[in-house]
Amino acid sequence: MTSWNGKTVLITGASVGIGECFARRFAKEKANLILVARRKDKMEAIAADIAKAHGVTVDVIAKDLGKPEAAGELFAETEELGLKVDVLINNAGFGIGGTFADSALDRNLEMLQLNITTLVELTHRYLPGMIARKDGAIINVASTAAFQAVPYLGAYAATKAFVLSFSEAVWDECRDQGVHVMALCPGATATEFFDVAQVGAGATTNMLRNAQTPEQVVENAMQGLRSKNSVVVSGFVNSLMSISSRFVPRDLATRIAGSMMKGK
Ligand SMILES: NC(=O)c1ccc[n+]([C@@H]2O[C@H](COP(=O)([O-])OP(=O)(O)OC[C@H]3O[C@@H](n4cnc5c(N)ncnc54)[C@H](OP(=O)(O)O)[C@@H]3O)[C@@H](O)[C@H]2O)c1
């Protein structure tokens, strides 16, 4: 796929942050959009703004993707609306800061559902249509946290390790079939993520010191799409860190990540 003009892009987690930026960026390329998240009012405001600025069609589907039935419902709704999804961006996700033992079990299970199960189900549901058309792209938003364990954000980092590994495998399975699957690994990015994850003031300051903007992350993703990369780590320093974590002992990498997350 070389042009996004007239293509339909479904973005989960499109109400704010990186997802909203993806929406605005693809609209600039004259793609039609399907925005999915829980906050309908925010998405409707974005949709109105985008439609006015770029003259593209924007559908809004309010859905809690942390629920097991949500991915199936979303697929059925896009089918009923007659929408053919050319690009799927599995972006919705959240983290849980603090020690795992003290975190709420139901919140952890909701995170696994959203960050992993819904992402896998949406990929499984939309991919066959793309393969049949020999045209399509899927961006799964992972994280630099996928490259090593991250104490005090441990279950979240593990979900992103899953997303990275899963996406790389499906990239290889699909690359001769006209479908490009890509894992996008942002480092710390200035969005609502840290408030939602409640990682604490010290860790938030540490993480956001060299944070990228969501616009920078999306621009790097667009470049990765053009280059058909399997993995895009957003930003030079983040790329270096993701590579260097391979060359230090795993327990040392874990302890360094842990001390950053403790806010020391
Ligand atoms: N910010 C970072 O430092 C960073 C770094 C690496 C990776 N990431 C990843 O990037 C992705 C986007 O995060 P962000 O930084 O843009 O964070 P954000 O500003 O908190 O945005 C998260 C998005 O996900 C949606 N979402 C959350 N729970 C949902 C649910 N149950 N159902 C449907 N939508 C839901 C939110 O919309 P509603 O609340 O309206 O539902 C929102 O649109 C996530 O996968 C995150 O893990 C972020």
The ligand as an SDF file (V2000), in Angstrom:
LIG
                    3D

 48 52  0  0  0  0  0  0  0  0999 V2000
    2.6180    7.2700   26.5300 N   0  0  0  0  0  0  0  0  0  0  0  0
    3.6560    6.4510   26.6160 C   0  0  0  0  0  0  0  0  0  0  0  0
    4.6900    6.7590   27.2590 O   0  0  0  0  0  0  0  0  0  0  0  0
    3.6190    5.1260   25.8870 C   0  0  0  0  0  0  0  0  0  0  0  0
    4.8500    4.4600   25.6880 C   0  0  0  0  0  0  0  0  0  0  0  0
    4.8440    3.2510   25.0470 C   0  0  0  0  0  0  0  0  0  0  0  0
    3.6690    2.7020   24.5820 C   0  0  0  0  0  0  0  0  0  0  0  0
    2.4910    3.3610   24.7880 N   0  0  0  0  0  0  0  0  0  0  0  0
    1.2580    2.7330   24.2990 C   0  0  0  0  0  0  0  0  0  0  0  0
    0.6500    3.5960   23.3740 O   0  0  0  0  0  0  0  0  0  0  0  0
   -0.7450    3.3130   23.3060 C   0  0  0  0  0  0  0  0  0  0  0  0
   -1.5120    4.6130   23.3930 C   0  0  0  0  0  0  0  0  0  0  0  0
   -1.2810    5.1870   24.6630 O   0  0  0  0  0  0  0  0  0  0  0  0
   -1.1850    6.7480   24.9160 P   0  0  0  0  0  0  0  0  0  0  0  0
    0.1770    7.0350   25.3740 O   0  0  0  0  0  0  0  0  0  0  0  0
   -1.7530    7.5160   23.7900 O   0  0  0  0  0  0  0  0  0  0  0  0
   -2.1110    6.8170   26.2240 O   0  0  0  0  0  0  0  0  0  0  0  0
   -3.4700    7.5890   26.5340 P   0  0  0  0  0  0  0  0  0  0  0  0
   -3.2980    9.0420   26.2470 O   0  0  0  0  0  0  0  0  0  0  0  0
   -3.8170    7.1760   27.9210 O   0  0  0  0  0  0  0  0  0  0  0  0
   -4.4980    6.9710   25.5020 O   0  0  0  0  0  0  0  0  0  0  0  0
   -5.0060    5.6690   25.6420 C   0  0  0  0  0  0  0  0  0  0  0  0
   -6.1520    5.4630   24.6680 C   0  0  0  0  0  0  0  0  0  0  0  0
   -6.6660    4.1460   24.8590 O   0  0  0  0  0  0  0  0  0  0  0  0
   -8.0710    4.2390   25.0680 C   0  0  0  0  0  0  0  0  0  0  0  0
   -8.5310    3.1990   25.9730 N   0  0  0  0  0  0  0  0  0  0  0  0
   -8.0910    2.9370   27.2360 C   0  0  0  0  0  0  0  0  0  0  0  0
   -8.8250    1.9490   27.7740 N   0  0  0  0  0  0  0  0  0  0  0  0
   -9.7510    1.5980   26.8540 C   0  0  0  0  0  0  0  0  0  0  0  0
  -10.8040    0.6560   26.8300 C   0  0  0  0  0  0  0  0  0  0  0  0
  -11.0740   -0.1370   27.8820 N   0  0  0  0  0  0  0  0  0  0  0  0
  -11.5730    0.5650   25.7190 N   0  0  0  0  0  0  0  0  0  0  0  0
  -11.3370    1.3590   24.6570 C   0  0  0  0  0  0  0  0  0  0  0  0
  -10.3440    2.2670   24.6000 N   0  0  0  0  0  0  0  0  0  0  0  0
   -9.5640    2.3860   25.6950 C   0  0  0  0  0  0  0  0  0  0  0  0
   -8.3040    5.6190   25.6830 C   0  0  0  0  0  0  0  0  0  0  0  0
   -9.6050    6.0870   25.3600 O   0  0  0  0  0  0  0  0  0  0  0  0
  -10.8420    6.1540   26.3790 P   0  0  0  0  0  0  0  0  0  0  0  0
  -10.3010    6.4620   27.7320 O   0  0  0  0  0  0  0  0  0  0  0  0
  -11.6920    7.2380   25.7940 O   0  0  0  0  0  0  0  0  0  0  0  0
  -11.4700    4.8140   26.2930 O   0  0  0  0  0  0  0  0  0  0  0  0
   -7.2870    6.4390   24.8970 C   0  0  0  0  0  0  0  0  0  0  0  0
   -7.8290    6.8350   23.6680 O   0  0  0  0  0  0  0  0  0  0  0  0
   -1.0180    2.3320   24.4500 C   0  0  0  0  0  0  0  0  0  0  0  0
   -1.0990    1.0260   23.9310 O   0  0  0  0  0  0  0  0  0  0  0  0
    0.2060    2.4690   25.3290 C   0  0  0  0  0  0  0  0  0  0  0  0
    0.4600    1.2990   26.0680 O   0  0  0  0  0  0  0  0  0  0  0  0
    2.4550    4.5660   25.4190 C   0  0  0  0  0  0  0  0  0  0  0  0
  1  2  1  0
  2  3  2  0
  2  4  1  0
  4  5  1  0
  4 48  2  0
  5  6  2  0
  6  7  1  0
  7  8  2  0
  8  9  1  0
  8 48  1  0
  9 10  1  0
  9 46  1  0
 10 11  1  0
 11 12  1  0
 11 44  1  0
 12 13  1  0
 13 14  1  0
 14 15  2  0
 14 16  1  0
 14 17  1  0
 17 18  1  0
 18 19  2  0
 18 20  1  0
 18 21  1  0
 21 22  1  0
 22 23  1  0
 23 24  1  0
 23 42  1  0
 24 25  1  0
 25 26  1  0
 25 36  1  0
 26 27  1  0
 26 35  1  0
 27 28  2  0
 28 29  1  0
 29 30  1  0
 29 35  2  0
 30 31  1  0
 30 32  2  0
 32 33  1  0
 33 34  2  0
 34 35  1  0
 36 37  1  0
 36 42  1  0
 37 38  1  0
 38 39  2  0
 38 40  1  0
 38 41  1  0
 42 43  1  0
 44 45  1  0
 44 46  1  0
 46 47  1  0
M  CHG  2   8   1  16  -1
M  END
$$$$
